[in-house]
């Protein structure tokens, strides 16, 4: 299995630009998560999809952030406009089902730098 | 509310020495507990998980964790550290009966190995 695939691995952009992060979950996994990791705040859940439907987006920081999952094999996280404080590593993770006892399978992340 | 505390943001041990990484949780009922490892520039990987079947849980790479309900602890140990164990380790708690989106991560412990 190829695992969770994220692209790009690194993104450097200027403040005000639109940024799109991409994720392909493991085939057959029907729950997908977007996390943000920073030194100050650790790992934060941004949004959770189950069967392509957003279930919990309470962690999305503000309206500049949006996420979509048009099908079972693809999701995007968009930031528009980007700000320096959005600089972080963004992870996508997936699991089969939605159970609390399923370990998360993480991608290798996208390191975003906003200057 | 559930919470998880990792004692010590940075632990340094000599190669061959015992590794002990501490994790305490707060929960009204025993939750599901996980340890994840994150190597540089990678996503988190499952090391082991506690699912109430046995209190001593064995994971990958020679790690194990001991669930102690009376102490609300789930400390991670390895008898003999190897240079390749240098990474960041996260303890996580998932409330029973909830969805995977409710998992809570600790702030992480960075493990360094001295030659």
Interface residues (C-beta under 8 A of the other chain):
Chain A: X4 X31 X33 X42 X43 X45 X48 X50 X55 X56 X91 X93 X95 X98 X99 X100 X101 X102 X103 X104 X105 X106 X107 X108 X109
Chain B: X32 X34 X36 X41 X42 X43 X44 X45 X46 X49 X51 X90 X94 X95 X96 X97 X98 X99 X100 X101 X102 X103 X105 X106 X107 X108
